[in-house]
Amino acid sequence: MSRILSSRVSGLRFDRGRNATGALLLSALFLMGGAANSVAQDMPPPAVVVEPVALVDVGETAVFNGRLEAEKRVAIRPRVAGTLESVDFQPGDRVNKGDVLFHIDDALYAAAVKEAEGAVRSAEALQQSAELERERQAELVKRQATSQAMLDNAIANLGNADGALIRARAALERAELNLSYTSVEAPFAGRLSAATVDEGALIGPEGGPLVALTQLDPIHVIFPVPTAVYRDYSERVQAGEASTRASVNLVLANGSEYSLPGDLDFIESTVSPGTDSINLRARFDNADGVLLDQELVRVVLASSEPEPQLTVDQRSVLHDLSGTYVMVVNGENVVEQRRVEIDRTVGGRSVIRTGVTEGENVITDGLNKVRPGIVVDAAPASGS
């Protein structure tokens, strides 16, 4: 080989000034090739972090989209007409049942109460007079000093007086109720919207609502579940493969989790024909008012009886056109590609149905450095 190369080199025609330069270039090429082979042979195996496949207690979970619904929601309207004297709250205030929200000018209604009280006293006097007259006529009839017709007339007059007194008392109660309605009160505890009217406005029952009151504690979430999913779950419960007890958690719009779990308290008895789903409802305590009416959330249903499942760190799971796989480091530190079937992912860990066994090491960090068949320098993850 050296003879052939020497003959080829000697057969080249170089100018006298370029002969030394060509020789130097050829020497450099041979030296670079040798250095590259040396570097390739001396390069250490890539460092990766591995974590063993482990049995972890994981409950079954399912995620659905839902919308929060207030426990109570009402548009408050006045029961009587009048001039609005005061608005006794600020927008967004939390109020208790019975707190006064608005006050309507009550002068006319107070006068109506006094008038009704006078009518009651007059009716009471007439009733007493009619009762005395009936007793007097009854005594006269016993003595045969008057006719039965006079007694009958006195009895009829007493009945009319009794009726007039009942009407007068009812009118007084109505007047007192109207007077009480001049103070518009909160029918239940909740949070207020902004008032739709200002002081001095003429308001009445036929007008629009004055304010909206919403009770946020407790609050419900309503979420649809596909009928097929619900049927599968029901059949698994009947077969003893699933638990009827489940915790309900919320993931808010920004991805944060609501701190308190909820309780499933209602399952709709009819299927929505448009979506072929069944509405479920869960109740959540919301004393701080963190959850808002009509807010869109994600509902996470989790089994309250977790069972041991084979799991890997979610970071170790890779995907390609053929499916899902992980990179396993065997006992000789050689990388193997394993096709796996993922059941679900819970809390950053993927539950594995098939493909790996407990204790095998899968790569969690350094996946971009490896390919099947190479030797790696595997270090266990911290805490493994």
Secondary structure, DSSP 8 states (H G I E B T S, - for coil): -HHHHHHHHHHS---TTTHHHHHHHHHHHHHHHHHHHHHHHH----EEEEEE-EEEEE--EEEEEEEEEEEEEEEE--SS-EEEEEE---TT-EE-TT-EEEEE--HHHHHHHHHHHHHHHHHHHHHHHHHHHHHHHHHHHHTT-S-HHHHHHHHHHHHHHHHHHHHHHHHHHHHHHHHHTTEEE-SSSEEE---SS-TT-EE-TTS--SEEEEEEEEEEEEEEEEHHHHHHHHHHHHTTSS-S-EEEEEE-TTS-B-SS-BEEEEE-SS-BTTTTEEEEEEEE--TT--S-TT-EEEEEEEESS-EEEEEEEGGG-EEETTEEEEEEE-TTSBEEEEE-EEEEEETTEEEEEES--TT-EEEEE-GGG--TT-B-EEEE-TT-
